[in-house]
Amino acid sequence: MTLSTPFFESADFGISLYQGDALDLLGKAGDGEFDLIFADPPYFLSNGGITCQSGQMVSVNKGQWDAAPSLEEIHSFNMQWLKACHRVLKPNGTIWVSGTSHNIYSVGFAMQSLGYKILNDIAWFKINPPPNLACRYFTHATETILWARKGEKAKHLFHYDLMKADNQGKQMQSLWSISPPKPVEKQFGKHPTQKPVALLDRIIRSASNVGDMILDPFCGSGTTGVMAARLGRRFVGFELSDEYLQLAQKRIETEMGMNQSKLLVTV
């Protein structure tokens, strides 16, 4: 990987954070470097609307990075970063992409256009979603996570027995009931689209092995990196915002401090 100096790095855990535009940094990564990619790209929700948060009416605007361009621009962006991810993914690696109705259909079509083989469309049921203030449609209670391998003939990794054991001996379904991030997960600060550690725990354990290399090209508050440190995987995260990189670093450092047994020298 020919990336610049990392924003944060732990050689012992094999974890690095880089600051910069995801497309630029993906272009500098080598072919077939990553066993698993988790991506939570912009949903393009910042359109002046409102939502409910902690019982208060708040704006949905998250920042310029989430501003809604045209449909053509959204799809072009999805094609670009997914094409770059396809190149850096190992032949038998898999990619997981989270999204809502605002972007997930473009993501799915882009995946199919680029040769990915979609394995599952997982519905993440948030259990206790914020109410719908408009009262003109059903309350949004799910996000979709598309899981795909690199190609039709790839032999992807799936820890079926482990997931079955997690589900009390029954096959795990593609409907996942997982609560949003708990307060302790936001002790160092908040990210508007932060994912719960339980979600990344399931994703990483189901489709990777100890010591595998994981990439999150839009790593935000660093949940993927936190779980990589906890589960003994190596990790590379890309993020443009200095604020969120500092938040991710604090979370990952705290996790590493509690998981010294996961040092790569023991892998």
Secondary structure, DSSP 8 states (H G I E B T S, - for coil): ------SEEETTTTEEEEES-HHHHHHHS-TT-EEEEEE------BSS-EEEETTEEEE----GGGB---HHHHHHHHHHHHHHHHHHEEEEEEEEEEE-TTTHHHHHHHHHHTT-EEEEEEEEE-SS----SS-SS----EEEEEEEESSTT------HHHHHHHTTTS---SEEE-----GGGGTT---TT---HHHHHHHHHHH--TT-EEEETT-TT-HHHHHHHHHT-EEEEEES-HHHHHHHHHHHHHHHHH-GGG-GGG-
